[in-house]
Amino acid sequence: MIVSNFSEKTLTIIDNGIGMTKENIVKYIGVVACSGTKEFKSQFPLDSDIFLFGESGTGFYTAFKVADKIQVITKHKDDDAYMFECTNLNSYTLRPYDGEEEIGRGTRVILHLIPSKRSLLAPFMLAESLDSHFFHIDYPILIETLWNDDNDKMIQHLKYMKTHVWSSDFDTLTEKECNKLYEEISMDQNSHILVRHIKYDDASISFDALIYVPKKNPHFCTWNIGEYNVHFIWRGLKIPKRKERLLPPYMDFVLVVVNVDTALLNANRTDLQGHLRQKIGNIIRTSNMEF
């Protein structure tokens, strides 16, 4: 659950997981660049096909991009509830939680937003931000908005996709799954006419792509901002777009979804390496386009 509080200018991310003990907080949050995810993953065999986000150890503190104070309230079944608080990377406070609200097992992270990021408090902006980064979400996210001190609420569910189409070969996908993928990305009210799967693999680059041909000229044909008909996805995350043309104008009518391999990403996994966008665009352009 994500709670936006307009009066306090805070975003609170809440889960009902196992929570953290005092020792966990000191070890995994109190130290920058300590990755609990990486440590957990190391318990599996090296050849295990397991993927988890957040192996660099810095993810928690990137919250300072949007907040000037971070609070964490957490409760583990084997320990009391604790409150962690920090306003910079140099120090933090940790004390037993003594708030009025009863805290059950789990964790809540409270972000005190800086003025320039308070637009995220609006539920539609929050949902749009989540949707712009995540293409595939395994579980629904509940967004709760507190409008004033009287705690007037508005509750809504963020749309999410249950089926990750890249979990199986394209040949096994149903027509319904292909339609859902197209609708989710294109926002086109009309379905596509044709779809083609491209799988490319050589020594330097490997990717899968779906090329959709819409029934009518969709809105992304008329924007004329280059890359908006090519969508890059990695592990269910959307890779940010750039204002560059990847396909020639005569291909503006198609919509392309590209699933990239981890090896193609830069060090912080936020973008493709070097000129790989253009290379992928050239491969798609020169591929056999017979449907």
Secondary structure, 3 states (H helix, E strand, C coil): CEEEECCCCEEEEEECCCCCCHHHHHHHHCCCCCCHHHHHHCCCCCCCCCCCCCCCCCCHHHHHHCEEEEEEEEECCCCCCEEEEECCCCCCEEEECCCCCCCCCEEEEEEEECHHHHHHHCHHHHHHHHHHHECCCCCCCEEEEECCCCCCEEEEECCCCCCCHHHCCHHHCCHHHHHHHHHHHHCCCCCEEEEEEEEEECCCCEEEEEEEEECCCCHHHCCCCCCCCEEEEECCEECCCCCCCCCCHHHCCCEEEEEECHHHECCCCCCECCCHHHHHHHHHHHCCCCC
